[in-house]
């Protein structure tokens, strides 16, 4: 992990101006926030150790947020991409973080200390509201995953694949798994083996075709019907 010099003005101001969290601020206020940022880069697979009270906003790349169970198994909670932020729990409560953050791709973030950013949030309700909207959406996503816990593996996988961005092609709609299959399985509450069996079930029905991390959705209507239960 590299903390880049604050003289890199263009980069850390650009980070602030491009992320929704600070979108309600004036250009002058965004520049003021940018002056508080500590630009940080991570290589793929590199861990980010969020110290107590730090908020990190993803500018480029993607990070995986996970938690270790009592038995030491990693449970993936979510992926955070450009515009998303991590560390908000520790930032808001001042307590030590209980999660792990790892770069799923080469990543650049703007990192803020609680002491620097808290006064700005207090004086600019738009930042607090943007943070609340993001947390609410995250809660909705978590509740949606919980509601799928009792559905079949193929149904959970179908719903997940349908949520991924992709491109329409002659053979179907092509998507790419955004992280390793073992991490995708963890996010969906499965073991890697059960995730592979679920993919096999969809493939045997002719609903998908797979090529590594690339998956072609051959029958979107059938997948939607399956995901809906």
Backbone bond lengths (Angstrom), bond angles and torsions (degrees), N, CA, C in turn:
res aa  C-N    CA-C-N  psi(-1)  N-CA   C-N-CA  omega(-1)  CA-C   N-CA-C  phi
1 X - - - 1.464 - - 1.509 108.93 -
2 X 1.335 116.47 133.06 1.451 120.98 -177.83 1.524 110.49 -119.89
3 X 1.312 115.64 125.57 1.455 120.64 170.77 1.516 107.49 -89.92
4 X 1.314 117.39 116.39 1.441 121.60 -174.67 1.525 110.58 -86.42
5 X 1.312 117.80 154.51 1.462 120.60 -177.44 1.518 112.17 -63.57
6 X 1.313 115.32 144.47 1.459 120.57 179.58 1.522 112.41 -68.79
7 X 1.330 117.06 -9.85 1.462 119.72 177.05 1.519 111.66 -71.96
8 X 1.348 116.19 -9.49 1.463 120.61 177.41 1.530 108.15 -77.79
9 X 1.334 116.32 67.41 1.466 122.45 -170.27 1.514 111.98 -62.49
10 X 1.314 117.74 -47.43 1.457 121.02 -175.97 1.516 111.49 -57.12
11 X 1.325 116.56 -41.50 1.452 120.65 -174.71 1.523 112.54 -69.88
12 X 1.325 117.92 -48.16 1.463 116.43 -174.93 1.520 112.36 -77.16
13 X 1.334 118.89 -26.62 1.460 120.18 173.27 1.528 109.80 -71.03
14 X 1.338 116.83 -38.70 1.460 121.23 177.62 1.519 110.46 -61.12
15 X 1.318 116.99 -40.64 1.464 121.24 178.53 1.519 109.99 -56.70
16 X 1.309 117.52 -48.35 1.464 122.27 -177.57 1.519 110.87 -64.95
17 X 1.328 117.10 -41.56 1.467 120.02 -175.93 1.521 113.07 -72.42
18 X 1.323 117.66 -21.65 1.462 119.98 -175.04 1.520 113.83 -94.47
19 X 1.331 118.24 -13.38 1.459 118.44 -175.59 1.524 111.03 -98.08
20 X 1.344 117.42 141.39 1.470 120.97 -176.39 1.517 114.06 -60.86
21 X 1.330 117.31 -27.63 1.464 120.25 -176.22 1.523 111.78 -55.24
22 X 1.333 116.84 -35.28 1.464 120.79 -177.33 1.527 112.55 -108.85
23 X 1.341 116.17 14.43 1.460 120.35 -175.24 1.512 114.53 -65.90
24 X 1.341 118.06 -22.62 1.456 120.25 -179.16 1.511 114.57 -85.16
25 X 1.327 117.07 -1.19 1.461 121.04 -179.35 1.519 110.94 -87.20
26 X 1.314 116.01 154.81 1.465 120.39 173.41 1.524 108.70 -69.52
27 X 1.324 116.19 163.48 1.469 120.36 179.19 1.527 110.56 -58.55
28 X 1.319 116.60 -38.75 1.473 119.96 -179.86 1.522 110.93 -65.47
29 X 1.342 115.88 -41.70 1.463 118.87 179.10 1.523 111.19 -68.95
30 X 1.347 116.85 -35.78 1.462 119.55 176.32 1.522 110.91 -62.66
31 X 1.315 116.05 -40.25 1.458 119.47 176.88 1.524 110.94 -63.17
32 X 1.325 116.69 -37.70 1.470 120.64 178.89 1.525 110.71 -65.55
33 X 1.344 116.02 -40.25 1.462 119.61 176.71 1.528 110.32 -65.62
34 X 1.341 115.90 -40.70 1.455 120.16 178.98 1.512 112.59 -58.04
35 X 1.322 116.25 -33.12 1.461 120.20 179.73 1.523 112.02 -68.94
36 X 1.351 116.10 -18.20 1.460 120.42 179.38 1.526 112.55 -89.92
37 X 1.332 116.63 -12.78 1.467 121.09 -172.27 1.513 112.05 -76.52
38 X 1.313 114.93 146.40 1.457 121.83 171.27 1.520 107.40 -113.21
39 X 1.352 118.08 96.27 1.466 120.23 179.77 1.528 110.98 -59.76
40 X 1.317 116.47 132.87 1.462 122.24 -176.01 1.524 109.38 -135.90
41 X 1.324 117.47 135.78 1.459 121.21 178.22 1.517 110.31 -114.25
42 X 1.336 114.93 147.14 1.464 122.47 177.05 1.522 108.66 -130.96
43 X 1.315 115.91 139.07 1.456 120.18 171.61 1.521 108.89 -85.44
44 X 1.310 117.02 158.44 1.472 121.13 178.73 1.524 109.84 -54.22
45 X 1.326 116.58 130.53 1.453 121.72 179.83 1.518 114.26 87.04
46 X 1.329 117.30 -6.99 1.460 120.69 -178.95 1.524 110.39 -83.31
47 X 1.319 115.61 138.21 1.460 120.88 -178.63 1.517 110.73 -86.19
48 X 1.322 115.22 147.02 1.462 122.15 173.20 1.522 107.11 -112.63
49 X 1.303 116.65 114.85 1.452 120.73 -179.07 1.506 110.64 -88.81
50 X 1.345 118.21 94.48 1.456 119.57 -176.58 1.528 111.70 -70.62
51 X 1.323 116.92 109.52 1.459 119.96 176.45 1.522 109.52 -67.86
52 X 1.323 116.03 159.39 1.459 120.28 -179.14 1.520 110.69 -56.12
53 X 1.343 115.44 130.55 1.455 120.30 174.45 1.514 115.94 82.25
54 X 1.348 118.19 17.73 1.466 119.47 177.51 1.527 110.39 -108.59
55 X 1.319 115.22 139.27 1.462 122.77 176.26 1.516 107.77 -113.78
56 X 1.335 117.18 128.25 1.462 121.76 -179.91 1.526 109.26 -116.28
57 X 1.319 116.51 127.25 1.462 122.64 177.98 1.518 108.29 -107.30
58 X 1.337 116.65 125.11 1.463 120.79 -178.80 1.520 109.23 -75.25
59 X 1.324 115.86 124.53 1.461 121.70 177.04 1.528 109.98 -95.87
60 X 1.322 116.78 -50.85 1.467 122.12 176.84 1.518 108.70 -137.77
61 X 1.337 115.58 149.25 1.455 119.67 177.12 1.516 112.40 95.35
62 X 1.325 116.15 -153.15 1.458 121.00 -173.76 1.525 109.17 -160.43
63 X 1.330 116.77 138.53 1.458 120.81 176.28 1.521 110.20 -123.68
64 X 1.314 115.11 149.49 1.462 122.81 178.32 1.527 108.13 -101.66
65 X 1.320 115.80 128.39 1.467 121.23 177.97 1.518 107.68 -106.60
66 X 1.318 117.39 125.72 1.461 120.71 -176.55 1.527 110.51 -143.05
67 X 1.315 114.74 173.18 1.464 121.18 179.40 1.517 107.88 -141.13
68 X 1.328 116.71 146.03 1.456 121.09 177.77 1.519 109.51 -92.17
69 X 1.331 115.28 134.92 1.459 119.87 176.22 1.528 109.58 -77.70
70 X 1.329 116.28 172.89 1.464 120.59 179.54 1.522 111.09 -60.50
71 X 1.340 116.54 -27.84 1.468 120.60 -179.83 1.528 112.30 -86.47
72 X 1.342 116.53 -1.17 1.459 119.97 178.09 1.505 115.03 92.19
73 X 1.347 117.68 5.10 1.459 120.62 178.55 1.524 110.37 -84.05
74 X 1.325 115.28 139.63 1.461 120.60 179.51 1.522 110.10 -82.26
75 X 1.329 116.55 133.24 1.464 121.80 175.18 1.522 107.93 -119.28
76 X 1.319 116.27 115.32 1.464 120.68 -179.92 1.522 109.34 -73.24
77 X 1.330 116.14 129.45 1.457 121.50 -179.84 1.521 112.12 -96.10
78 X 1.332 116.64 -41.17 1.454 119.42 -178.28 1.526 110.04 -173.17
79 X 1.315 115.26 168.45 1.458 122.99 169.55 1.523 107.91 -108.35
80 X 1.298 116.63 140.53 1.468 121.59 176.96 1.524 108.25 -118.51
81 X 1.334 116.05 124.48 1.454 121.56 -178.96 1.511 111.44 -114.93
82 X 1.329 117.61 -168.81 1.468 121.36 -177.85 1.519 112.64 -52.08
83 X 1.325 116.05 127.94 1.457 121.83 -179.28 1.512 113.50 95.32
84 X 1.352 117.42 -18.72 1.457 120.95 178.15 1.527 110.02 -82.43
85 X 1.323 115.60 162.15 1.462 119.18 177.19 1.516 110.09 -130.86
86 X 1.322 115.60 154.52 1.463 122.69 179.63 1.523 108.30 -133.77
87 X 1.323 114.82 156.41 1.455 119.71 179.44 1.511 114.06 91.46
88 X 1.349 116.81 7.74 1.462 119.25 -173.85 1.531 112.55 -66.69
89 X 1.350 116.99 -30.41 1.456 118.94 179.50 1.509 111.91 -61.64
90 X 1.322 115.65 -50.55 1.461 120.08 178.34 1.520 111.15 -67.02
91 X 1.339 116.21 -35.83 1.457 120.61 -179.90 1.522 111.17 -62.85
92 X 1.335 116.41 -42.37 1.466 120.46 -175.75 1.526 112.69 -79.53
93 X 1.341 117.17 -34.40 1.462 119.92 -175.06 1.515 113.92 -97.58
94 X 1.329 117.05 -21.43 1.455 119.96 -175.68 1.514 113.26 78.03
95 X 1.338 116.67 8.34 1.459 121.01 179.86 1.528 110.66 -94.15
96 X 1.330 115.60 161.14 1.465 120.32 -179.90 1.529 109.74 -64.38
97 X 1.339 118.38 140.56 1.467 121.31 -179.67 1.522 111.54 -66.30
98 X 1.330 116.16 148.44 1.465 121.53 -178.81 1.521 111.65 -115.12
99 X 1.309 117.44 19.36 1.458 121.73 -174.73 1.520 109.46 -132.35
100 X 1.323 114.63 167.71 1.460 122.50 177.91 1.521 108.61 -114.34
101 X 1.321 116.32 144.90 1.461 121.48 178.09 1.522 108.20 -127.30
102 X 1.324 115.87 128.94 1.463 121.31 -178.52 1.520 109.29 -138.10
103 X 1.303 117.16 138.12 1.460 121.24 179.97 1.532 109.78 -70.49
104 X 1.346 115.68 124.37 1.461 120.63 175.86 1.523 110.95 -89.06
105 X 1.325 116.61 -7.56 1.467 124.65 178.45 1.525 106.25 -160.15
106 X 1.315 118.98 165.28 1.475 118.53 173.61 1.522 109.58 -53.37
107 X 1.307 116.41 126.69 1.467 121.18 -168.13 1.518 112.01 -133.23
108 X 1.329 114.57 144.08 1.457 120.74 173.18 1.525 108.04 -125.46
109 X 1.337 115.76 132.89 1.454 120.89 -178.36 1.523 110.42 -130.78
110 X 1.331 115.09 157.22 1.456 121.93 169.67 1.526 106.56 -105.52
111 X 1.315 117.03 121.73 1.462 121.42 -175.10 1.525 109.09 -110.28
112 X 1.338 114.96 133.46 1.469 121.38 -178.33 1.520 110.15 -122.85
113 X 1.316 116.15 143.30 1.454 120.15 173.52 1.522 109.31 -87.03
114 X 1.318 116.31 152.84 1.457 121.41 179.33 1.523 111.17 -61.37
115 X 1.320 116.07 -39.15 1.465 120.13 -177.91 1.517 111.57 -62.78
116 X 1.347 116.25 -34.69 1.472 120.25 -178.63 1.525 112.07 -79.73
117 X 1.341 116.72 -43.04 1.461 119.90 -168.54 1.530 113.69 -91.38
118 X 1.320 118.01 -28.50 1.469 120.09 -175.92 1.532 112.92 -56.85
119 X 1.342 120.14 -44.31 1.463 118.69 178.35 1.521 113.35 -61.18
120 X 1.341 116.89 -35.17 1.460 119.96 179.47 1.521 110.62 -67.85
121 X 1.352 116.82 -41.11 1.463 119.78 178.40 1.521 110.46 -62.98
122 X 1.330 115.88 -39.55 1.461 119.95 179.96 1.525 111.89 -63.46
123 X 1.314 117.30 -32.65 1.463 120.42 -176.85 1.528 113.25 -95.22
124 X 1.340 117.20 -7.04 1.470 121.23 179.10 1.526 109.26 -129.48
125 X 1.324 117.71 90.26 1.470 121.15 -177.66 1.527 113.72 -56.75
126 X 1.325 117.83 -25.26 1.469 119.31 -178.14 1.526 111.05 -62.06
127 X 1.332 117.79 -33.95 1.457 120.81 178.83 1.530 109.77 -68.41
128 X 1.334 116.24 -44.96 1.464 120.37 179.13 1.526 110.66 -62.44
129 X 1.348 117.44 -39.74 1.460 120.55 179.63 1.526 111.31 -67.07
130 X 1.335 116.89 -39.53 1.464 120.03 178.01 1.522 110.35 -63.99
131 X 1.327 116.51 -39.19 1.459 120.38 177.86 1.522 110.21 -65.75
132 X 1.326 117.02 -41.25 1.463 121.27 179.36 1.521 111.07 -64.54
133 X 1.341 117.49 -41.39 1.467 120.49 178.63 1.524 110.61 -61.39
134 X 1.329 116.21 -42.97 1.453 120.12 -179.62 1.522 111.53 -65.44
135 X 1.324 117.02 -42.02 1.460 120.49 178.83 1.523 111.19 -65.98
136 X 1.336 116.73 -36.80 1.461 120.64 178.24 1.520 110.98 -64.93
137 X 1.342 116.72 -43.16 1.463 120.83 177.86 1.521 110.72 -62.56
138 X 1.321 115.27 -39.03 1.464 119.84 179.27 1.527 110.33 -65.06
139 X 1.316 116.73 -40.51 1.462 120.81 177.74 1.522 110.30 -64.29
140 X 1.331 116.72 -41.64 1.466 120.26 178.05 1.528 110.51 -60.45
141 X 1.338 116.08 -42.20 1.467 119.98 179.56 1.526 110.75 -63.81
142 X 1.334 116.40 -41.39 1.465 120.17 -179.98 1.523 110.70 -64.75
143 X 1.333 116.63 -42.04 1.460 120.12 178.78 1.526 111.07 -65.61
144 X 1.329 116.08 -35.66 1.471 119.54 177.78 1.530 109.85 -64.34
145 X 1.331 117.67 -42.17 1.463 120.29 178.53 1.520 110.70 -64.27
146 X 1.342 116.85 -39.07 1.460 120.11 178.24 1.531 111.09 -63.75
147 X 1.332 115.65 -37.21 1.467 119.02 -179.47 1.518 111.70 -67.01
148 X 1.327 116.67 -21.83 1.462 120.67 -179.74 1.524 112.55 -90.02
149 X 1.341 116.16 -4.59 1.462 119.86 -173.78 1.521 112.76 -59.10
150 X 1.337 116.38 -30.36 1.469 119.54 -177.52 1.523 112.81 -90.63
151 X 1.307 117.26 -2.04 1.466 119.83 179.89 1.528 109.46 -84.56
152 X 1.309 115.90 169.44 1.461 120.74 -178.92 1.522 110.35 -69.29
153 X 1.320 115.70 159.40 1.463 120.25 177.76 1.530 111.28 -58.28
154 X 1.339 118.55 -48.63 1.472 118.23 179.24 1.528 112.72 -57.88
155 X 1.349 117.72 -36.95 1.459 120.66 -179.58 1.524 110.95 -66.37
156 X 1.338 116.78 -42.51 1.470 120.12 178.16 1.523 110.57 -63.70
157 X 1.315 115.99 -43.17 1.465 119.81 -179.01 1.524 110.32 -66.48
158 X 1.324 116.82 -41.03 1.463 120.22 178.59 1.517 110.73 -59.45
159 X 1.335 117.30 -46.19 1.461 120.57 178.96 1.514 112.12 -61.16
160 X 1.327 116.09 -40.04 1.465 120.19 179.54 1.527 111.08 -65.36
161 X 1.321 117.02 -45.53 1.464 120.86 -179.14 1.528 110.81 -62.68
162 X 1.313 116.64 -39.24 1.468 120.18 179.88 1.521 112.02 -66.00
163 X 1.327 117.52 -24.13 1.469 121.27 179.75 1.525 113.21 -81.96
164 X 1.336 117.01 -10.87 1.465 119.96 -175.75 1.533 111.64 -83.79
165 X 1.337 116.61 142.82 1.469 118.97 175.10 1.523 110.01 -68.81
166 X 1.312 115.54 150.65 1.458 118.39 -179.41 1.510 111.24 -165.03
167 X 1.307 115.83 -160.30 1.464 120.69 -178.01 1.522 109.55 -141.13
168 X 1.334 115.18 142.60 1.460 120.82 179.40 1.527 109.37 -79.31
169 X 1.328 116.10 131.44 1.455 122.13 178.09 1.526 108.72 -132.78
170 X 1.309 115.67 171.27 1.464 119.74 -177.58 1.525 111.25 -61.37
171 X 1.338 117.03 -33.79 1.462 120.99 -177.41 1.522 112.93 -84.59
172 X 1.332 117.29 -7.94 1.461 120.54 -178.39 1.519 111.27 144.41
173 X 1.310 115.78 -160.26 1.464 121.17 -179.64 1.526 107.89 -103.13
174 X 1.325 116.04 117.35 1.465 120.96 -173.36 1.524 110.70 -96.56
175 X 1.335 116.20 128.58 1.454 122.38 175.64 1.525 108.49 -125.45
176 X 1.308 114.91 167.73 1.461 120.16 178.69 1.526 108.63 -130.82
177 X 1.321 116.07 130.45 1.458 119.12 176.70 1.533 108.63 -62.77
178 X 1.334 118.26 127.02 1.462 120.31 -174.64 1.516 114.41 -77.06
179 X 1.323 117.77 -8.95 1.463 120.48 177.95 1.517 109.16 -149.24
180 X 1.320 116.68 174.69 1.463 121.37 -177.29 1.526 110.55 -58.11
181 X 1.329 115.85 151.95 1.460 120.13 -177.35 1.523 111.72 -59.28
182 X 1.326 117.78 -36.20 1.466 119.52 179.89 1.526 110.74 -65.15
183 X 1.334 116.95 -34.67 1.457 120.45 178.38 1.522 111.32 -74.60
184 X 1.332 116.70 -38.12 1.464 120.62 175.51 1.525 110.08 -61.83
185 X 1.330 115.78 -42.74 1.462 120.31 177.56 1.528 110.43 -59.48
186 X 1.320 116.65 -44.28 1.465 120.96 179.84 1.518 111.29 -62.01
187 X 1.329 116.45 -41.97 1.461 120.60 178.83 1.530 111.31 -60.50
188 X 1.331 116.52 -35.29 1.460 121.65 -178.09 1.526 113.03 -89.90
189 X 1.337 116.33 4.18 1.464 119.69 178.79 1.505 113.53 74.33
190 X 1.334 117.28 34.49 1.463 121.87 -179.36 1.514 109.98 -126.49
191 X 1.317 115.04 165.36 1.455 120.31 168.30 1.528 107.99 -84.30
192 X 1.327 118.51 159.32 1.474 119.59 176.81 1.529 112.30 -56.72
193 X 1.340 115.76 -35.29 1.465 119.31 -179.15 1.527 111.40 -67.60
194 X 1.344 116.53 -43.12 1.466 118.91 -179.71 1.524 110.97 -69.11
195 X 1.335 116.61 -32.69 1.466 119.44 176.22 1.527 110.26 -64.12
196 X 1.331 116.61 -44.04 1.468 120.33 178.64 1.523 111.11 -62.79
197 X 1.349 116.97 -39.31 1.465 119.54 178.60 1.528 110.81 -66.74
198 X 1.327 116.30 -36.34 1.461 119.42 177.03 1.522 111.71 -64.10
199 X 1.334 116.62 -42.72 1.463 119.97 176.26 1.522 110.78 -62.18
200 X 1.328 115.78 -41.27 1.465 120.17 179.56 1.533 110.28 -61.08
201 X 1.331 116.27 -39.01 1.467 119.84 -179.43 1.523 110.67 -64.54
202 X 1.315 116.82 -41.86 1.469 120.42 178.54 1.522 110.85 -67.73
203 X 1.324 115.70 -37.92 1.468 119.80 -179.36 1.521 110.66 -68.58
204 X 1.342 116.92 -39.65 1.470 120.08 -178.13 1.525 111.74 -66.65
205 X 1.343 116.63 -25.24 1.465 121.06 177.24 1.520 112.66 -85.96
206 X 1.338 115.74 -1.57 1.458 119.95 179.54 1.514 113.57 77.88
207 X 1.343 117.69 15.47 1.461 120.40 -177.41 1.523 112.07 -83.76
208 X 1.330 117.11 -27.45 1.457 121.32 179.71 1.521 109.83 -138.57
209 X 1.326 115.24 163.71 1.457 122.93 168.46 1.520 106.16 -131.74
210 X 1.319 117.08 141.36 1.463 120.34 -176.02 1.519 111.27 -121.55
211 X 1.316 113.70 147.18 1.460 121.71 174.02 1.522 107.20 -148.65
212 X 1.326 115.46 89.43 1.459 119.61 -175.11 1.513 109.82 65.90
213 X 1.329 115.79 -127.30 1.470 120.94 179.13 1.521 112.09 -82.19
214 X 1.346 117.40 -9.01 1.460 121.50 179.52 1.533 109.91 -86.89
215 X 1.325 116.12 130.21 1.461 120.60 -179.84 1.527 108.55 -130.61
216 X 1.320 115.94 127.52 1.463 121.48 177.73 1.523 109.25 -100.42
217 X 1.324 116.01 123.19 1.459 121.55 177.50 1.525 107.41 -86.68
218 X 1.315 116.15 105.07 1.460 120.65 -173.20 1.526 113.28 -83.98
219 X 1.324 116.33 -25.66 1.470 120.41 -179.23 1.525 107.96 -137.60
220 X 1.324 115.92 85.30 1.461 121.10 -175.89 1.523 110.86 -63.85
221 X 1.320 117.92 -39.50 1.464 120.59 -179.18 1.523 111.21 -61.10
222 X 1.312 116.86 -43.89 1.469 120.88 -179.95 1.517 110.78 -67.04
223 X 1.327 116.26 -37.24 1.466 119.97 178.29 1.521 110.84 -66.10
224 X 1.332 116.40 -40.42 1.472 120.22 178.13 1.523 111.00 -64.39
225 X 1.314 116.18 -39.18 1.467 120.19 178.87 1.519 110.16 -66.20
226 X 1.321 116.49 -40.76 1.464 121.14 178.61 1.523 110.46 -64.79
227 X 1.347 116.74 -45.88 1.464 121.03 -178.66 1.527 111.70 -63.53
228 X 1.331 116.64 -32.83 1.458 120.97 -179.30 1.515 112.63 -74.23
229 X 1.337 116.40 -12.41 1.454 120.62 178.06 1.507 113.29 82.19
